[in-house]
């Protein structure tokens, strides 16, 4: 499973997503996504253990 971290223009994390489609939804919602980086396997494990990536996004 691949997870992505979305950053704003200041480099702050604004979301963690599981698919490119999730990222596009956030962009359509107006989230200021300036950069998207694929998470390393050890980072992604935390997402899969804590629940859905949408748990990190209050707007979902």
N, C-alpha and C positions, 0 to 999 in steps of 0.2 A: 504494500500500500504506500502510495506517495502522498506526502503532505507538503503544503506550501505555506510560507510566511509572507504576509503582505505588509509593506512598509509605506509610511507617508513620506512627504518631501523632507521631513526633518530626521528621518531614519528610525522613527518610533514604530513598534509593531502595532498594527491596527486590526489584524485578523490572522487566523490560521485556517486554511482551507484544505479540503481533500482533493478537489478536482478543479480543473480550469473553469468549468461551468459555475462553480461556487464563486470564483474570482469575478467572473463576468456579471453575476448577479449583484455582487457588492458594488461593482463599478456603475451598474445601472441605477443602484440605490443612491449613488452620489458620493460614495466613499472615496477619499482622495488617495487612491493607490498609485504610488510613484514607482515602486519596485516590487517584484515578486521573486522570491528565492525558494528553491526546493530545499526542504529540510533534510538534514543528514539522518541516517537510519536511527542513530541513538537519540536524536531529538524527536523523531516521529513515534518512537516507542511510547513516549510520554503521552502523546495524543491518543494513541490506541488504548492505553491503560486507563485514561481518565474519562473516556467517552468519545462522543462525536466531535469532530472539529467545529461543528456549529455551536457547541457548548461555549466556545470562546467568543462567539459573535452574538452580542446582545440583541442585534437587530433581526436575526433570523426568526 
